[in-house]
Amino acid sequence: MSSRKPDILLIERGLLEHRPLSRFQSIFRFRSGLFSEWERIRLEFPSSRLLYYHPDPELEGIFARSLGATALQSLASDEPLHLAADDRGRPEKEIQILSQKPGIEIRTSSRLSLFRILDDLDGSIQQDLDLIGRARDTEAVADIELARWQWLTGPYHALSGVSVLGNPGNLMVHPSCEIGPGVVLDAREGPIILDEDVRISAFSFLEGPLYAGPGCRLDNLRLTGGNLLGAGCRLGGEVENSILGDYTNKHHEGFIGHSVIGSWVNLGALTTTSDLKNNYGEIRLKLPVDQFPDYDSEIVEVSTGRIKFGSILGDCVKTAIGTMINTGTVLDAGSNVFGGHPPKYLYPLSWGLTGRRYQTERFLADCEKIFARRGQSPDKEMPTLVHRLVSGKHPENMDFLGDGI
């Protein structure tokens, strides 16, 4: 019987660069290796109580439920971790107060740097493989998340007709995968992990480090530089050193490089990101200060500290065919991009480049339709989260009655 683990407090700092990826879910659920930070904590501390803090009280309640955690604001005043209302809204002071309380381990979202995460995907994948190995020897073996990874113990796919470069021991391919003739798996730079029911068309080239989630469809694809692909992604063309969330589509020609892309994104044919400035200068992002930005919100520049960085695309972003995305562009969640080159920052639920909003009820109806095509449905909290995003003064596009672009 294991000793009692400490309470784990997840503190979401609301960093500006995290917000486009955390409009509809906590950033703790963002995949940064085989796992998200939330999944790692569940495996590492299976018997611990999870608590969750967010600077916005309403988001704290919503995201805590999706994390299976207790919202910090719901704790009774006699709880050791109770935080007085006067102490909320000042993250540095809050963390200082909470870190001094006994029996607690704090994990803050500031540990996740979107600007450094792409540099060592090999290390992130290996750490998660090690975590799975350790968890097998604990009570977590019955955990449903760990059970899903039992296939990593083998046997693996026979890889008949596949060209393998590098150490074959770096290949972990689920036996249910379908791999066409002439596919090249290059494991010289890191492991390649292909999860259940991944399908790869003939003559695709996949370079490690790579994780492709269950149900990915990889067709006529060149994948290089280290990549993480969520469940159900459909990809073609060229992708380099990027992270793509669940059910994201880039199924046609075009280039995506050094980018961080959310879930349920659809990139029209020939959509391309730039990831290097012509003068090799440092890449800076433009991001709004407000948690729920409107078109008159203050915009600030955020340094990435690097000369190679593509774009950040939030959940449910859509781009028209031929969209060219400049270096360091941020397309916030729910944007429908058409009509030219998007600006350096595009607000949530933007409708084209007109400065108008996507009508919220139509957006939600479109999400229902799009999710259903993959046998999924939006989270029940999504309408609340969407309406929070457009709670400012800028009007929705009430003229829009079509089916989208």
Disulfide bonds with the S-S distance in Angstrom:
none
